[in-house]
Amino acid sequence: MPSAPADGRHSVRVRMAPSPTGPLHIGTARTSLYNYLFARHLGGTYVLRVEDTDAARGSDEFERDIIDNLHWLGINWSRRSWLICLPTSTRLGCWSIGRPI
């Protein structure tokens, strides 16, 4: 497996983007673990991006469940952001915001 460049200019950056519409799914947990370990091995960055694209089914409780269970698995992120979407009738679309960890 290749190692990270010494100058750090081209380090790997991976992300996981769960939607908080239910508890953490086993497939999301597995992919998160693979991405986290890959980034860690190469000295890269793992980003958790919560995608709130389905406000009707999403909830803060499911978001907390996902975050708590990823922490339980030992997965920590370098950065956390949210993708917030308004209903298409507003024609404002989606935007990404970063929040402190």
C-alpha positions as CSV (number, residue, x, y, z in Angstrom):
1,M,0.0,0.0,0.0
2,P,1.4,3.5,-0.9
3,S,2.3,5.9,1.9
4,A,1.3,9.5,2.2
5,P,3.6,12.1,0.5
6,A,6.2,13.6,2.7
7,D,5.1,17.2,1.8
8,G,1.4,16.5,2.6
9,R,0.2,18.3,-0.5
10,H,-1.7,15.3,-1.9
11,S,-3.0,13.5,1.1
12,V,-6.1,11.4,0.8
13,R,-9.5,12.7,1.9
14,V,-12.5,10.4,2.4
15,R,-16.0,11.0,3.7
16,M,-19.1,9.3,4.8
17,A,-22.4,11.0,4.2
18,P,-25.2,9.3,6.1
19,S,-28.7,10.7,6.1
20,P,-30.3,10.7,9.6
21,T,-33.5,8.9,8.5
22,G,-32.9,5.9,10.7
23,P,-30.4,4.2,13.0
24,L,-26.9,3.4,11.8
25,H,-27.1,0.8,9.1
26,I,-24.5,-2.0,9.1
27,G,-23.4,-1.0,5.5
28,T,-22.8,2.5,6.6
29,A,-20.8,1.3,9.6
30,R,-18.7,-1.0,7.4
31,T,-18.0,1.6,4.8
32,S,-17.2,4.2,7.5
33,L,-14.8,1.8,9.1
34,Y,-13.0,1.1,5.8
35,N,-12.8,4.8,4.9
36,Y,-11.6,5.7,8.4
37,L,-8.9,3.1,8.4
38,F,-7.8,3.9,4.9
39,A,-7.4,7.6,5.6
40,R,-5.7,6.9,8.9
41,H,-3.2,4.5,7.2
42,L,-2.3,7.1,4.6
43,G,-2.2,10.1,7.1
44,G,-5.3,11.5,5.4
45,T,-8.6,13.0,6.5
46,Y,-11.9,11.3,7.3
47,V,-14.9,13.7,7.0
48,L,-18.4,13.0,8.4
49,R,-21.0,14.8,6.4
50,V,-24.5,14.5,7.7
51,E,-26.9,14.9,4.7
52,D,-30.2,16.3,5.9
53,T,-31.9,15.9,2.5
54,D,-35.1,14.2,3.7
55,A,-36.4,16.5,6.5
56,A,-39.7,14.6,6.6
57,R,-38.1,11.3,7.8
58,G,-34.9,12.7,9.4
59,S,-34.5,13.5,13.1
60,D,-32.0,14.7,15.6
61,E,-32.4,11.4,17.4
62,F,-31.3,9.4,14.4
63,E,-28.3,11.8,13.8
64,R,-27.3,11.3,17.5
65,D,-27.6,7.5,17.1
66,I,-25.3,7.5,14.0
67,I,-22.7,9.7,15.7
68,D,-22.8,7.7,19.0
69,N,-22.4,4.4,17.2
70,L,-19.6,5.6,15.0
71,H,-17.8,6.7,18.1
72,W,-18.5,3.4,19.7
73,L,-16.8,1.7,16.7
74,G,-13.7,3.9,17.4
75,I,-14.3,6.1,14.4
76,N,-13.3,9.8,14.9
77,W,-13.5,12.4,12.1
78,S,-11.2,15.2,11.3
79,R,-14.0,17.4,10.1
80,R,-17.8,17.3,10.4
81,S,-20.2,19.2,8.1
82,W,-23.9,19.1,7.2
83,L,-25.7,19.3,3.9
84,I,-29.0,21.1,4.5
85,C,-31.7,21.1,1.8
86,L,-34.9,23.1,1.6
87,P,-38.0,21.7,-0.2
88,T,-37.6,22.1,-4.0
89,S,-40.7,24.4,-4.0
90,T,-38.5,27.1,-2.5
91,R,-36.0,26.8,-5.3
92,L,-33.2,27.5,-2.9
93,G,-31.7,24.0,-3.1
94,C,-29.0,22.7,-0.8
95,W,-26.0,24.2,0.9
96,S,-23.2,22.8,3.0
97,I,-22.2,24.2,6.3
98,G,-19.4,23.3,8.6
99,R,-19.9,23.1,12.3
100,P,-17.2,22.8,15.0
101,I,-16.7,19.2,16.2
